[in-house]
Amino acid sequence: MSTDSSAPRVAPAWRAPLVVIAIGSIAWWALPDQLGLLTRIAITALFVLSLDLVVGIAGLATLGHAALFGAGAYAAGLFALKASGEPLIGLAVGAGAGALLALASGAFLLRYHGFTFLMLTVAVAQIAASLAQKARDWTGGDDGLSGFTMGPLLGRFAFDLEGRTAALYAIAVLALGLYVARRVVDSPFGLAVRGIHESRARMAALGTPVLRRLLAMYTLAGALAGAAGALSAQTNAIVGLDSLSFALSAEALVMLILGGAGRLHGALIGAVVFTLLHHTAASINPYHWLFIIGAALMVVVLLPPQKAWGWLRSRLGTKA
Amino acid sequence: MQLLANVLIDGLAYGMVLFIIAVGLSVTLGLMRFVNLAHGAFAMIGGYAAALLTREAQWSFWIAVPVAVAATAALGAVLEALVLRHLYRRTELEQVLFTIGLSFFLIALTNALAGPQVQLIVLPPLLAQSVDLGFRTLPAQRLLVIAAGLVVAAAAAWTVTRTRFGIWLRAAVDHPDTAATLGIPIRTVQCASFAAGAALAGLGGVLGAELMPLEPYYALKYLVLVLVVVAVGGMGSLPGSLLAAVSLGIVETASKYLASDWGGLFFFLAMALLLAWRPNGLLKR
């Protein structure tokens, strides 16, 4: 970890979000037929980014992150259905629901470590999924929650059928989320959480309230995951039970590891690569997709990206 | 009363299937410290092998099952010897990713070879008939499952605690270098334990085919259930796994009988409560 305090070599927090906005705008302008895919990539990236705060930064391996995404999605959907179609308030409601669930479940989960923690996160997500399935009156059960319409963004930009507004909206929220995450990770609080990742005992001995710091980070990640869920609900105008599924949690973890955990931009790269691969392979045959992702996972572990890059660099270095 | 008896017997059979599959995972996870999420795929392969041998090749059930189990063991041994042993010293996350990738790969392969439909294992007449227990009739297959679970539990406990192989295994796990210095063939021990775990998973896949239908997504669908059993029972604890499997099996069966529209809620609620009460396993304080 390059957390040497004598020489902080930290890129400004606004740089990465600007890159995201630039690339996103170019893609938006150049590929008008693929706006749905672009929106999905931005939402997935925000979700994986929030997972990186938990797994990569705080070092808590979780397989139940979809619970926070689903909470945000259902909250935003219900808010649009029962209260108001204003998207930004809906986004805040979704983020709040994700944060609230993270705070409540984290207060219970974070007492446990390792494998027990991992399995308890699975349990929390599965319990949330069962409750959503059972509460048909609220969530629509297996049919999904639908029938809500979104008002125009900022009172001016209506959500159009081609998804032009939706794509820009998702990219803007992703850039904002990335900015917040970067600021938090580089703050003293973020350093404390990274310290807990490396050694709980030492941070506790230094006087850091370990549980409270972890809970705060988990709650923040919950807010980002909830915001991603809200975006998904608002841009698709439907919330299904799959937004709480184990598969979503597992896929997000796979994306994070593919891109590299603990560095924030790795989460974005993983989400983009995975979603694009999924989109291309699954349109041919869903089982082809499993072949590809299965093989990709095995190769990534046997030949880790860092090692492969190092090998490539040394080869190029000796040649030059 | 009748209902209670039904729940207890079906839950016991379900729990025994979970236990037979979970034993191997508990050993690799708890004793060898290797997170093998491809364990569900081993169960699936055992079940598929038995289904294909009994149905396509018309083999007798009693021959097909040992052959299917042996094939799963051989596959486990080959995988361990070629690839997985290089991952023993990697981080848990890398082990998880590799074995999940392996599961995905095997799911796609199974689908490519056998198609997406559910596979049925042809039962011999002896098992297809029902047995009258006095208060209810029961498929003979259920009784075989329960008996097999008890035999596996006894055999596994005896092997780990009483035999030289069990001592070697525990020595190889606790102090691999010391064990190797003392002349214990730790590579053979690791490979054989892994193969035995895979074989048991295969047996569980065969015996549980009526309760957990064999289809390509089997490998992931029931993996969570098996992981839950291992976590609640405590990694590496055989009696803990048996207790966890049977109690969770009864909870799951009861919720299917009494509250089927709640889905897996009670199963996971029970799991969360048990884990919160005894985070290191039911029988470990």
Interface residues (C-beta under 8 A of the other chain):
Chain A: A61 F108 Y112 F115 T116 M119 L120 V122 A123 V124 Q126 I127 A129 S130 L131 Q133 K134 F246 A250 V254 I257 A261 Y287 H288 L290 F291 I293 G294 A295 A296 L297 M298 V300 V301 L302 P304
Chain B: L29 V83 H86 L87 R90 E92 L93 E94 Q95 V96 L97 F98 I100 G101 L102 S103 F104 F105 L106 I107 A108 L109 N111 A112 P216 V224 L227 V228 A231 M235 D261 W262 G263 G264 L265 F267 F268 L269 M271 A272 L275 A276 P279 N280
